[in-house]
Amino acid sequence: MTELPTPLRRGMITPVSEVDARRLWRSIGARRAKVSPSAWDGVLRAAFTGAGLAALVLLAVAFFTSRLGAAGAVAMADGSDLGALEAPVHGADVLRLSDGSVLTRDSAARLRVLENDDTKLAVLVEAGRVRFDVKKGGPRRWVIECGLVSLEVVGTSFEVDRTPSRVRVDVLEGVVLARGEKLPDRVRRLSAGESLDVNGSADPESAGFEPPVLNRTAPVPAPPPSAPGSAVAGRSVTSPEDARAGEAARPWRELAKSAKYVDAYQALGEGGVAKASSGASVDDLLALADVARLSGHPGEAVAPLRRIADEHAGDPRAPLAMFTLGQILLGAEPAVAAARFEQAIAMGLPSSLVEDARAHVVEARARAGDREGARAAAARYAEAYPQGRHLAAVRRFAGVE
Amino acid sequence: MSALPEVGRVSDAELVARAKRGDASAEEAIYRRHLQTIAGVVLRLTRHRPDMEEVVQETFVIALEKLDSLRDGDALGGWLLQIAVRLVRRRLRRGALLRFFGFDAGTADSPLDALASDAFGPEECAELAVLDGVLGELPTEQRIAWLLRHAEGESVEEVAVACRCSVSTAKRRIAAAEARVQQHVRLKEIA
């Protein structure tokens, strides 16, 4: 009988890849945005007190679900496998699914099914234009991955048009939840008639990080004025716009210190982060980068972080700035991101971050299509960290699984 | 002033303090630092990747919302583990209940042998498969206690904290599980 060495975890794989880690973090952010503070007590009571009643409820739900019949994975309307979505098309194509949903794709469209079960269908739009008419009242959640943006829908009609550097979403009916690093607060709710246009940038480290354009077909109505006799009569009511104007008068540094990054961003005024970066100290440049990143304008953090590298390379925080710059550029400009991670390591990145940086180099090279570079970087990582926590992910990115 | 990490590792206590002040990057740093540990524990306990992802998300959502209740920031790791173990216990009990009443609770897609890295050879993987089967037959509390002790390397005291039970109860659960495990698998504790 062979002996197993304990603790067993030392011989176990890294459980979560970098891609999944990011995805989970986005989901965590979305969940936190949904649950109000007052609901937490109920959530925690359910989580931390006995499971007796919850188990009975779950049992009842499971019983009725089984009675109704679990929906199972989606198939084509003719019963064939959903793999037909991935087949190349010649000319426009209409695909009818077993749940009543319809996909209409143009000749340039490329799709891939990522997940398909009774609760979720996840599809990747790799390129082209696809119209989704998702059946209302269905049992499953649809997730449409489009690179720069992820869309979550339950029963809607919308169109996705993806090119190498841009994603456009037009909502025709219902509601779509869009998530992406380039969106303010990383999430946006789109209703019928609304569109989203996200540019992934064509120029390295440039103002190509255009903020996504949210078009509205109808103007947002102004909030009604407070009426006498109302709950707030006799008390001056400050509109959100006036409150923001007041905050914007405070210096941006003070607001950033209080973690009010959105207000700090507005307080920077015309020219914003880029203008304030000129001639700024390292402290201010780091603060400006934080203001940009944490107010939902990650692309604008590039300018102050670059200045740290170019003008303050000797500062002990420069390697950290390069590391952060690499992370910001990883999705849109992976080739440049790889260079920045390597620069951070060369500049003396703290040892606690070097392993992460080396793994990011592999990922960045893979994303940039540099297969040889990714493999070489993966070999360097594996040599340095034979039991590294990113080893599985590094192998996947390098294509050596 | 900056949310970028200082040169050298920032302590858990510092990250917690920053996060309590509303520093979003500190919150993400907390998540990044503890994700693999929590995910690994949860995956080895649940043996089901979708469940692992759900529990991991719930753990960090709860932790970040209730961070103010954590007085000792350096106890962050143990506190996160405690939250995760509670959530796992609830899931495992639900699964056992569903199976008891004849419902399919979903098959494990990540048994221990499927989680082995190249560090384990074929013979060891086979032993892991046997171990996984034995652990699957144990009562939930014994399985959790044993895995925390021998898969995660937690001390008996740490197991007790994670399981929110007394040290003697933790010892009793671990011993009961070991009595079953040792009939099928041999273990060697590596320092």
Interface residues (C-beta under 8 A of the other chain):
Chain A: M1 T2 E3 L4 P5 T6 P7 L8 R9 R10 G11 M12 I13 T14 P15 V16 D20 A21 L24 W25 S27 I28 R31 R32 V35 P37 W40 V43 L44 A47 F48 A51 A54 A55 L58 L59 A62 F63 S66 R253 A256 K257 S258 A259 Y261 D283 L286 A287 A289 D290 R293 L294 P316 R317 L320 A321 T324 P350 S352 L353 Q387 R389 L391 A392
Chain B: M1 S2 A3 L4 P5 V7 G8 R9 R21 G22 D23 A24 S25 E28 Y31 R32 L35 Q36 A39 G40 L43 R44 M52 E53 V56 Q57 E58 F60 V61 I62 L64 E65 K66 R86 L87 R89 R90 R93 R94 L97 L98 F101 F103 L112 L115 A116 S117 A119 F120 E123 E124 A126 E127 L128 L131 H150 A151 E152 G153 V185 R186 L187 K188 E189 I190
